[in-house]
Amino acid sequence: SGLSCTSIAARRDLRVVFHATTTASTPQILVNFNGDEGSNYVARTANNGAADADSGATVAIIAQCTGTVTADVSLWMSITNLTANRKMEHSEMSHDGSNTVAPTRCTTDGHWNNTTAQITRIDVRSGGAATFSGGTRLTVYGKKD
């Protein structure tokens, strides 16, 4: 399951806000740009302040929180969107806990290895066995150049 935001006006800075209720206790969110699902992404992720992990070349920016309950997940991503540069991103993800379990969080820093176009489309989908329930939303904000 997933959402797309298409026809994004070319902007130098983008802010992505994503929220969903997931059906898995360890949600994985995959983010692609301009429909590119090739191995053109790399990311470094840390969960709850633990040691970080390098994804190596992969088919999406992958954000994943190690959780313990099926609950809401939110992702906030900031992207530097310059045509001639790799598209650098920094994101924070929070996976809700319960009344007695604190939310988990992960931080991801990565890039899309494209130096010829600005991002004009963003696709967010679930990885692994998780699906997103009703009420899922994706919002993209751009700073006018």
N, C-alpha and C positions, 0 to 999 in steps of 0.2 A: 504494500500500500504506500501511497505517497502523494505529494502535491507538487505543482509546477507554477512558477511565476514567469510568464513570458513577456516579450516586448518591453523589457526594462530599458528605459532611456539610458544611453551611455553616460555614466557618472564616474567621477574620480574616486569617490568614497561611497561604499555601500554598507548598510546595516541590515542584517537579516534577523527576524524574530520568528521562532517556530515554537508551537506548543501542541502537544498531543497527549491523549491517554493511551498508554501502550498495553499490550496483552502479554508482555514478558517482563521478568524481574531484572533482566540485564538488557536494556534497550540499546540498540545500535542504530545510529542515524547516519545515512549516506547522503552526501551533498555533491552534486555535479553541476558544472557550469556549461552553458551553451550546448547541451546535449552530448557532451564529450564523455564517453564511458570507457575510453582507452586508459592505459596505465600511465597517465600524465599527472598524477597527484602524489604528494608525499605529506605525511603528517607526523607530529609528535604529540602524544597524549599522556596525561597524568591523571590518575584517579585519586581523589581525596588527599592530595598532596604527596602521594607515594612517588617512587621513582618513575620517570617517564619511559615511554616505549616509542620507538621509531617504526612507522609502518612500512618504510621502504616504498618503492614505486607501487601504486595501487590504482584501482579504477574509480576512486571517489575520495573525498575528504571523509574520514570515518571518525565519528564521535561516539564513544561508548562508555556508559557508566556501569560499574559493577554494583548492582542493587540487590535488595532482598525482597522487594514486594512489587506487585503489578500496580503501577500508579502513573501519575502525570509526569511528563518530561518536558522541559523547556530548553531551548537552545538559542543563544544570542551570539551572532557572528559579525565581526567587523572585517571588511575587505578593502584592501588598497587595489584599485581597479584601473591601473595605468596601461594603456595599449602596449607599449614597448617593453613592459616588465612582466615577470611572473606575477600572478595574482596572489598576493600574500594575505593570509587570513589568520585571525585569532578568534577563538570561540570559547564560550563558557556554557556548560550544560549542567542542568540540575535535574535529578531524578527524585521525586517526592518520596518520603518515607511513609510513616504511619503516625498514629498518635504517640507512639513510644519509640519510633525509629527516626533518627535525623535524616534529612535528605542526603543523598550522595552527590558528588560533584566531579566533573572532569573538565580539564582545560586542554584545548587542542590548538596547536600552531601548525600551519601547513601552507602549501601553495599549489596552485594549478600551473603547470609548466606550459603556459601559452604566452607568447610575446608578440602576437600579431592582432589581437582583437580584445576589446573590452567585454566584460560580462554583460549579456543582454537577456539571459535566461538562467534561472536557478531551479534545479530539481532536488527535492528532498524526499527520500524514501526510507523505508525500514529495511534493515539488514537482518539476517538470521531468521528466527522463527517469529519475531514480533510483528504485530500488525497495529495500525493506528485506528482508534475508535472515532466515532462521530464527534464533531466539534474541533477536529484538528484544524489548525490555521497556520498560514505562512504569510508573512508581511515583509516586504522589502522597501527600505528607505534609501534614497540617494541624495548626496550633496551636489547641488548644481555647481558646475565648473565655473 
